[in-house]
Amino acid sequence: MHRLRLSSCLPLLRALGVVALLASPVSRAQDAPLPAPISEALQRAGMPPSALSLLVWPVDTPTPRLAHLATTPRPFASVMKLFTTGAGLLTLGPAWTWSTDTALGGPLSPDGVLNGSLYIKGQGDPALLQEHVSLMVNRWRAAGLREIRGDIVFDRQWLAVPAHDPAAFDGRPLRPYNAGPDALLVNHQSVVLRFVPDASRPGQIRVAMDPPLDGVELHTQLTIKAEASCGDWREAMDLRMAPIKGWHKEGLSRWSIQLRGPYPLSCGEKDWPVLWQGDGPGDLAARLLQAAWRQAGGTLKGQIRDGAWPENAAVWQRWTSPPLGSIVRDINKFSNNVMARQLFLTQATAPLPTGTDSTSTPSPATLDAARTRVSAVVRQATTRAANHTPCDGEALVLDNGSGLSRMERTSAMCLGEWLQVLWRSPVMPELMASLPITSVDGTTKRWQGAAGYAHIKTGSLDGVSALGGYVDGQSGRRQVVVAVVQYPRNEAIRPVMEAILNWARQDLPN
């Protein structure tokens, strides 16, 4: 197993200008009484102060302004993505990109016939979408390829993780947030069911699947409700996916999506993202690729299957992802779990920059290697003088890097120290730009706490609500704010979180 020594990160962090911050000691924060606005918000929500861990820490002071149970490890849900994305930006750099390579398994004739198979090597691109697949095959056609007389072979060996069960976490296998990682992840493993009022038949609704998938039939039986309010319209629907006996083209099995239930006309046009099931992780990629290849005018004589990249094969075409700085924005603004998983695993195999003593690139990527790498980077960065290690042991436990886990947890102090490190690092602008702005965009668009003055990542699981990020105080000072409430009944938690943000914002002396 690949293991990264903590000392191997030190040259990198020194080169990034982070270690200068770490040289000065910091006093361990003492728990203080909660300010009245926060305490009263907890009382209204029916939650005891012991359910809350809280840290408010100006970026220009050596000690926190407020700490409450800040060293208690707790689950932080999607806020754990700040470790994955921050470590990725520090070690890989904002300009890092992923490649999806293509090789020819035989001679390509002048008339565009490939006498052999076409090989595609997936290397973890988190942002390979349906439109990118179309552009990719159009480039094949522009380079002279017209007919593939062998197979299309997916090499997905970059990744070695246990088989993913999308129902394992919460029993909701059709929810896109439950998608698992894949070396050749396409369209986040999801499709969208689009409900559109029928212009030719007033009072009726059309349903289409985007993108259309080869071998997949969509059957709908909607009961139109003319007077009903929209509400939570999806909960009243019955959505099922099931295989159909027989085979479709290119070795693809046949599947059906069945949708039944009431649809209120007041909903108008709606989208329903759905995690595709099919025949395993590569199934959606195969169906999308075949549809795009046929639409581009290409033909395939063989089938689409998994296999190995030929030894010593030259790269014929290469698709390059957007830079990491852009991808981190998508991960944090919209809390994309599978993209976070892809980035987490990428850090298991990507070499550290020149100047460290660990540049090996083990393949395939494993969860153990990713946990070791990211934990080591965070712990080295947050270790201060006098052996003060706020992220040691149970204070930082990583699982899959997305926060969608019963195992991942941290303390408010560990996360607060990490956000202080990132604030003083060269990648601060990219990280800040990736965080949702309260009342403006992303997952905090409807939040009113410190409206427009807080860059905050939020997260929630059953019994857990958390936030972490930065708030601009009225004094002009920026502050790290970390909070988590762990309590069985936390449906009314947002007023507590907004009270915390408002209190952090109001930092002028009385």
N, C-alpha and C positions, 0 to 999 in steps of 0.2 A: 504493500500500500504506500502511496506517495504521502510523505509527511513534510510539512514545512516548519523548520525551526523558527522560533520567535526571533532569533538574532538575524535571520535572513531578511527580515523586513526592515531592519534598522537602516541600512544604506538607502533603501527606497524612500523611507519616511524622512530621512535627513535631506535627501535630494529634493523632496517635495516641500521642504521648509516647515515640516510639521513638528519636528523634534524640539525646535527652539521653545515652543509653547510648553512642552512636556518637562523641560528642565527645572521649572520652578515648582516647589511643592504646593499642594492644596490641602486645606484642612478638611477633615471629614465633616460633612454638614450635619448639624444637630437638628432633630425634629423640632419643629416650632408649631405653636397653635395655629390652626387654620384661620385665615382672615374671615371676617363676618360674612361677606357676600358668598364665599365658597361654602362655608359651614351652613349657612341658611339654605343654599341651593341643595345641599345634601339632605338636609332635614325635609325639605319639600318633596324630594324624591324618595324619602323613606329609607335612606341608606346611612349606615354609621360611618364615622370618619375612618375607621379601620379598613373600610373597603377601598380607600383611595391611597394611591402613591402619587406624589407630586414633586416636581422640581421646577423652579423658576430661577434662571441663572443668566445675568447680563454677560454678554460676550467679552466685556472689557474689565471684568472683575475676577479675582482669583477664587472667590467663594460664592455660593448661591445666595440669592436674595431670599428664597423660601425653599425649604425641604421638608417633606412629610412622608415618612416611611419610604424614603428614597432608595434605601439599600435592600428592600424586600423584592426578591425575584417574583415576577408575575408574568402570565401570558400577555403579550402586547398585540396579538392579532396582526393585521396587515402593516402596522407600524414597524414590524421587523424587517420590512423591505428596505428601510433606511440603512441597515447593515449591509444588505446585498448590493444595493445601488451605490452606496458610498464607497465600499471596498472596491467595487468594479471600476468606478471613476478614478480612484486613487491608483490602482495597480495596472489597469488596462489603459486608462486614459480616455478622454472624451471622444477622440477620433477613432477609437477601436472599431473595426467592422468584422462581420462574419462573412464567410464565403460558402457558396453552394456551387460545387464544381461539376462539370460534365466532361466525359471522355468518350471517344469513339472506339468501339470494340471491333472495328474492321475498316476496310477501305471505303472511302466516300467517292462515288463515281461522279463524273462531270454532270450527269443528268440528275444528281441529287439522291441517289440510292445508296443507303448505308448497308453494306453486306456484312452485317453483324449486329451486335446489341449496342444500345446507348446506355451509358452508366452515369448515374447522378449520385454524388456523395454529399450527404447532409452533414453539416458541422455545427448545428445548434442555432441557426438564425432564428431569433425570436419574432421577426417582423416580416416573414415571407407570406404575403397575402395573395388573394386570388388574382388581383391585377398584376402583381409581380410575376406570377406564373404565366400569365398571358404575354407579358413583355419578354419573358425568358424564351418561350417557344417561338415568338416572332423573330427573335434574334437567331435562333437556329435556322429558321426559314431564310432569313437574310444572308446567312453564311452558306447557303446552298443545300441544306438538308431538306428532303422532300418525303422520302420513304424510308422507314426502318424495317429491315427484313428480319431482324432478330427481335429481342425483347427490350423493354425499358427496365433497367435494373436499378433499384434503390439500394445504395450502400448506407446503412444506418448504424454502422458499428462505432461511431463516435461516442455513443452513449451506452453505458451498462448500468442500468438501475432495475430494481424489481418491477415486474409487471404492474401496471397502474390500474387500480379499480376506482372509477369515478364515483361509485356509490359508497366507498369505504368511509369517507369523512362524515357525511351527514345524510346518506341515503337518498341523495338527489343527483342521479347520474346524468341528467339532461341539462344541468346548470353549467354554463361555460366556465365559471370559476373553478370547477372541479376538473378541468383538463389537466392531463399529465404531460411531462416533458417528452420530447422526441428529437432525435437527430435531424429529422426532416419534418419539422413542424410546419404545417401549411394552414393559413387562415385561422390560427389559434385553435384548430381542430373543431371549428364551429361553423354553423350555417345560420341564416336569418330567415324566419318566416315573416313575410311582409303582408300585412292586412291593408288593403286599399279599397276605398269606395268605388263601386263599379259605375263608371260614367255612362255606360250604355243601358244600365238597369238601375234606376234610382231605388234606394232602399236595400241594395244588395252589396255584398262585400266579396272581393276577389282575394285569394291567398296565393302567393307565389313563394318559391324557395330561392334564396340568393346566397351562393351561386347554385345554379342547377347542377345536379350530380348525375353522372352516367349510371344507369341501372337503378335509379331511385324514383319511386312513384309517390306522389303526394295526393292523398285522398282527404277531402274535407267535407264535413257535414255540420254546417253552422246554423244555429237558430238565431235569426236576427231579432234583437230586442229594440223596438223603435223608441220606447219611452224610458228605458232604464238608464241610470247614470253609469259612467264608465267604471269608476272604482278600481278594485283589483281584479281586472277582467281575466287575467291569466289563471287565477286560482279556480275559476269556474270551468275551465277547459280540461278536456281529457286528451293528452298528447302521448302517442305511443310510437315506437320504432320496432320493426320486426323484419326478419329475413323472409324472403319469398322463395319457394322451391324453384330450382333451375338456375341457369347461369346466363349472364349478360355478355357483353363484348369484352375482349381482351382478358378473359379469365376473371372478370369481376362478378361477384354474386349480385342477386337482385334483392332490393330492400324496399320497404314501404314505410311512409310516415302517415299515420292516421290521426286526424284532428277532429274532435267533436265537441260541441257545447254551444252555449249562448254567447253572442257577441253584441254588445250595445252599440247602436249607431252613433251614440254620442262620443264614442272613442275615436271616430274618424280613422285616420291613417296611423297604424301602429307597427312596430317591429318587435319580434320575439326571437332573441338569440338562443340557439339551441346547440348543445354539445353533441357532435355527431358520434354515433356508436359504431355501426358498421362492423367490418371484419378486422379490427385491430388498429394500432396506431397509424400504420401507413395507408389505411384504406381511403381516407379523405384525400390525401395527396394524390393517390392513384386516380381517383375519379375526376378530380379537378384537372390533373395534368392531361388525361386522355381527352376530356372535353375541350380544353384549350388547344391541344395539338390538332384535333379534328377541325376546330373552328379556324385554325390558321392554314388549313388546307393540307395538313400532313396526314400520312397513313402509317399504320403500324400492323405488321404481319404477325408478330408474336404477341406476348402478353406483358403485363406489368407485374413485377415480382421483386422480392428482396434478394440481395446477393452481395458479392464482394467486388470492390474496385479492382480492376486488373493490375497485377504487379507491374510497376514501372510505366504505367499508363500516363500519357501526357494530358494535361488539362486542355480541352478544346474550347470550352466556353466557361466563363465564371460569372456568377451573379453575386454582387456585393450588397450587403445590407446597408441601411442608413447608419450613421455613426452612433456610437454608444450614447453620446450626449442627447441625441434625439430619442433614442429608445428608452433611456432612463426617464425622460419626461412622460412617455406613455405609461411606463410602469407606475410611477408615483402619482401622476395626475388622476389616473383612472383605476389605480390599484389592480393592475393586471397580474393575476397569479401565475399563469403559465409563462409569461414573459420573464417574470422574476425567477421562476425555476430555471429557465434556460440560462439566464445570466449567472445564477448561482453555480450551476454545473460548468459553465464556461470557465469559471475561475479555478476549477479543478485541473484544467489541462493547459490553460494559456500560460506562456512563459512570463515571469516577472521581467521588468525592464533591466537593461544593462546596469550593472552596479550592485546587484544583489548576488548572493552566492547560491541561488537556487533558480536555475533556468530550465529545468527538465520539463518536458511536456508529455506526461503520461497519457496514454489513450488505451481504452476508452475512459470517458469521464464517469466518475462514481460519486455517490453522495458522501461517502466517508472522506474522499479527497477534498471535495468542496467545503465540507464542514471544517476540516483542518485548515485549509487555506484561508477562508474568510475569518474564522475565529482568530487565527494567528495575526492577521493584519489588524483586526480591531483591538486585540489585547495589547499588541506592541504599541499601537498608536495612543492608547489611553493609559499606558503605564507611566506613572509619574515618579518623581524622586521618592526616596525612602520606601521603595517597594510598594507604593500605593497602587494597587491593581483593581480598579473598580469593576472590571469585566471578567475577573477570574472566577473559575469554578461555576457554581450555579447562577452567578450573575449574568452569564451569557450562555445559552444553550440553543444551538441552531439545529434545524432539521432539514427543511427543503428550501429555505431562504425566502419563502413567500408570506409566512405568518399563518397560512392555512394549515395549522398543525396543533395537536394537543400537547406536543412536546416543547415547541419553541417558547422561550421566555427570556426575559432580561429584567434588570432593575432600572428604575428611573435614573439613578446615578450613572450607571453604565451608559445608557443611551444619551444622557445629558453630556457626559464627557466626550462621547463619540461625535455629537453634534458640535461641540466646541472645537474639536480637532478639524472637522470638515469646514467649519466657518473660517478657520485660519489657513486652509489649504488652497492650492491653486485651482481646485475644481469647485470652489464655493459657488461661482456664478452658475455653473451647470446644475448643481444640486438645488440651489435656490429656485432656479427657473422651472425645475421639475415638480415643485411642491404646489399643491392646490392653494389658491388664495381665497380666504373666507369671503363668502357672498359674491365671488366673481366667477370661479370655474372649478372644474374637476369634482371630486367627491365632497367638497365643502361649499359648493355653489349656493346651497340653501342655508348655510350657517350664517348667523348674525354676530357671533362673538368676535370682537375686534375687527369688525367688517372692513375688508380691504387692507388691513394692516397685519395680517397673520399669514405666513406661509406654513401650512400645517399638513402633515400626513396623518390620516385617521385610520382606525381599524376597529372591527367588531367581530366577536364570536358570541355564541350563547354564553351569557353571564360575564362578558368582557367587553369593555369599551375603552379605547385608548387614543391618544394623540401624541405627536411629537413634531417639533419644528421651531420656528422663530416668530417672535412677535415684536413689532416696532412699538416701543413705549412712547407716550406723549412727550417724554423728555428728549426724544431723539435717539435714545439708546436701544439697541437691538438685544433681545433676550431669548435664550434657549428656554423653551417650555415643553415639559414632558409630563403627561398625566395618564393614569390608568385606573379605572374602577373595575373591581372584580367582585361581583355580587350576583346572586341568582336572579333577582328581578331588576333588570337595568333598562327596561324599555323607555323610561323617561329620563335617560341620562344626558341628553343633549343640553338641557338648561344648565346642568352642572359643568359640563365642558365649556360652554359659552361663558359662564361666570368666571371660570379660570382664565380664559383668554382675555376677558374684559378687565379682570384684576391685574393681569400682567401688563396690559396696555396702559393702565392708570398708575404710572410710576412717578408722577410729580409729587413733591413733598406737600403735605397738607398746609 
